[in-house]
Amino acid sequence: MKTRHLTIPFLLLLLSVFLIGGMQNQAAAAPARQGTNLLSNSGFEQPYVNGVAENWSPWHIETEKTSEGCESGYHYRPKWNMETGGSNVADGVASQYIGNNWDTWSGGVFQTVDVTPGVTYRFTFSAKGRTTSEPSPAPSDTSINMNIRAGIDPNGSGLWNDGDVVWGTSGSPHDAWQQFSVEATAAGDKMTVFTSANLGVPNVNQCLQFLDTWFDSAELVAASPPPSNTPPPAPPAAPAPVDTPTPLPSPTVVAAATTEPAQPTVEPTADQESSPEQEATSGGTICVNAFHDVNANGVHDAGEGYMADVTFTVANQTTIVGSAISEGSESPKCFYNLETGSYQVAQQVPAQLQMTSDANTAVGTTAETTVNVGFGSRVRGAPVTDVLPDDSAAIAEPEESGTEEVGAAPSESGGTICVNAFHDENANGIIDPSEGYMAGVTLFVADEEVVVGQAVSEGSDAPQCFGGLESGSYEVSQQVSDRLEMTTAENAMVALSDGKSLQVEFGSRLQQEDTGSPSEEGSNESEGANAQSGEGAEDGGLAPMGLIGLAVIVAGVILLGVLIFFLLRR
């Protein structure tokens, strides 16, 4: 009997080992994630500068509106912003919003990365759109063509209109996330990927109040191994871009009161006083330079210098007519003898820099005229609110955003923070020309220890200012009544220096019906998606539910063994 008693526990032990080993083998057999994602900040997470996620740059097309209606298929400049609202985020805590109100647009974001020549890469991202003139939670108008698609430039030029760009299949993901993908073979050691949407469709009226899109979960991975000893293949022929625009979802903005992405400064001049001595020419001239935008406001303020190692490219509708690299001086790079017409001027910055103005802009030139273009960039990771020298005021937003400049501080010493609240009727986080100011919003300014100022907005364009503040970091916040809802973040951090003035504006609007429902629904959807994805299984380990099941099986085997052992002893 003694031998029999020892045999049964031994068999039970073997059974436990077999079950555990089987579960581990099953977990190990799960498909591993293929390839390494080469993109930086592939999830479009914070921080955001001028509405664009870090490591990404904005691009867009501007075309003339040739008729009173929308049938000309024109393109206006869209808005970029951070999105943190529920179902409008596919993964993580933020997604990249791009959209417009009433006017059709075309654009996206791009990123240039290092790759291996001759290797085929696959670029994939998730996108979602909402196009309607009805407030949330009304569904998107599915008749609107969003034309969202993925693009790859195998040469890594950073130009959306480069003839080598390979575009994937377009689609319109109304009210639901959808993946978009494209493949191309690297022609060199750089590759540029583009997200794209285009809502300006000729002969179709697509002008709705909300033309919104969101982008998330981007990935660039090798789809084939590198060649052994064969030279890199020539770049593939690019299919003609499909000019079918796509609408965007209305943003639920939770962002500090910041600016729209700044446009490069374009200054037409009648002579060449601000440019190097012009060569004898009968054509037009485009001069380009890069400035060090330490406060990231997209404007070349007094006291800001120039940036070196920025690559400039000038292209017409068919070809690149010239390129140059900035020297970090006030002398621009000029392109002469240009035929009369429209040109695309672009910048490409090295990895240690981040753009604070658009990556490209369209300009027109005529014979014997000069156009000066200034692009802004800053050192990546440096404080956005660096101290500005001289007596110039630090401007929180460019003039085009609707925020007024704040003059010199009223007090002889210290800095000034001015705060105001605007009526953000369309909830896009920006004060539009048709929107006024909001009364009854309580505004606070606090340092690291105490509240140094408090006021209530008056509903006018005159801000509430707090002067005589010492240099340092301050938290500016708003508090709204129960009848209002915030459309920008509740607070913002600013850095103040002696003798400077900053202005921050917060957005809010009257409470809307069913407020919060989309976010709650989105939160549930996100939680469900995370539960189904079984995070951890990709790494070859066991998901949490797998560990619980394993523990239950082992405990059951042990209890069964103990029970059999005592029964046999009776």
Secondary structure, 3 states (H helix, E strand, C coil): CHHHHHHHHHHHHHHHHHHHHHHHHHHHCCCCCCCCCCCCCCCCCCCEECCEECCCEEEEECECCCCCCCCCCCEECCEEEEECCHHHCCCCCCEEEEEECCCCEEEEEEEEEECCCCCEEEEEEEEEEEEECCCCCCCCCCCCCCCEEEEEECCCCCCCCCCCCEECCCECCECCCEEEEEEEECCCCEEEEEEEEECCCCCCCCCCCEEEEEEEEEEEEECCCCCCCCCCCCCCCCCCCCCCCCCCCCCCECCCCCCCCECCEEEEECCCCCCCCCCCCCCEEEEEEEEECCCCCCCCCCCCCECEEEEEEEECCCCEEEEEEEECCCCCEEEEEECCEEEEEEEECCCCEEECECCEEEEEECCCCEEEEEEEEEECCCCCCCCCCCCCCCCCCCHHHCCCCCCCCCCCCCEEEEEEEEECCCCCCCCCCCCCECEEEEEEEECCCCEEEEEEEECCCCCEEEEEECCEEEEEEEECCCCEEECCCCEEEEEECCCCEEEEEEEEEECCCCCCHHHHHHHHHHHHHHHHHCCCHHHCCCCHHHHHHHHHHHHHHHHHHHHHHHHHHC
